[in-house]
Amino acid sequence: MVTGDEVRAFAATLPRAYEAVVRDRIKFRVGRIVFVALSPDETLMGFAFPREQREALIAAEPAKFLLPEPSDLRFSWMRCRLAALEPDELRELVVEAWRMCVPKKVWTAYLETHPL
């Protein structure tokens, strides 16, 4: 089981990432782009994810992953239940979401020091 504190602690370590509070929600951004967000009660995490892969992820693990709110369906975004995640899985989801938002040179430099 993963907590909101673990999400915050890990996401804050990523280059160019910073935490912001928007309408009582914790969000992590690179520049102005949000790559991870926590629900107000910190039971759900939204994260950047390719739209074309959403249905497959939900079909594989429907108890863990769910579609974003209807207003967010147009974005490359997914949600998951934090209680259903393992720590390694959380790190993978957060890094992949962050990777969608940073320049390639930042991602490759990170990968050199933090191999997956």
Sequence and secondary structure as in RCSB ss.txt:
>XXXX:A:sequence
MVTGDEVRAFAATLPRAYEAVVRDRIKFRVGRIVFVALSPDETLMGFAFPREQREALIAAEPAKFLLPEPSDLRF
SWMRCRLAALEPDELRELVVEAWRMCVPKKVWTAYLETHPL
>XXXX:A:secstr
   HHHHHHHHTTSTTEEEEEETTEEEEEETTEEEEEE TTSSEEEEE  GGGHHHHHHH TTTEE   GGGTTS
SEEEEEGGG  HHHHHHHHHHHHHTTS HHHHHHHHHHS  
